[in-house]
């Protein structure tokens, strides 16, 4: 398990975030879980809990940074700044980030790949909705034509290939066409994306075991990623079952955000109605909170450097 609170000089050979992610999704019979994280607190807790990959949802990033619904309000800067924070808390835990529709035309998309690479992102998904997109589990989605879709993937590859020194950032094709056209049409778009250079497929709002198994078979050797949203369109399959079916990555975008929303609502209601601290009963004092945020590691750095800022403890 990675530690969020202890400083450990890293003596292992450097492995890029992209290579770490590729190694994890190449394991036979294993589906890796990636919880949704949208800020430093979420990321620290996910690291503390030992998750090997974390996922930055566009919907939750938009909610956390802008306080708005997932309707294409967030910019590349919003996404990339958030990603840079999360990806660099523990570079040994790869971050998969949402890239919406790429933030513009092919040159913009190529730049997005470069910015994500510089931010430390291990992989990202780009979708086939029109620019004025919305959450994949909402109604009213519209997808672009096939040639526009192909150009988006090609632009991702061009952007990756033009990075000085090379890049192995993972390009993930997100398909919303299933909800608008058909399952077969979505698979056809996946095949095109694979031929244009995509590394992984993400069939949004897939609904049955048969569809998942067939997608794994049709798109092999390209790995498949599945999205789980509570009360969404995709049934909640156990991760062990997904691994046996050949799915390589399972993401849970709203796992933290929905729970946090309810907890904050209860805490503020308690404060307003009783004047008491709802969190007091949880037993987490300020020191316990800061330990999860990496306090011990900072104290150790200060000691090793000869500092005296924490000579009396923290």
ABEGO torsion letter per residue (X at the ends): XBBAABBBBBABBBBBAAAAAAAAAABBGBBBBBBBBABAAAAAAAAAAGBABBBBBAAAAAAAAAGBBBAGABBAAAAAAAAAAAAAABAABBBBBBAEAGGEBAAAAAAAAAAAAAAGBABBBBBABBABBBBAABBGBBBBBAAAAAAAAAAAAAAAAABBGEBABBBBBBBAAAAABBAAAAAAAAAAAAAAGBABBBBBGBABAAAAAAAAAAAOABBBBBBBBBGBABBBBBAAAAAAAGBABBBBAAAAAAAAAAAAAAAAAAAAAAGBBAAAAAGBBAAAAAAAAGAAAAAAAAAAAGBAAAAAEX
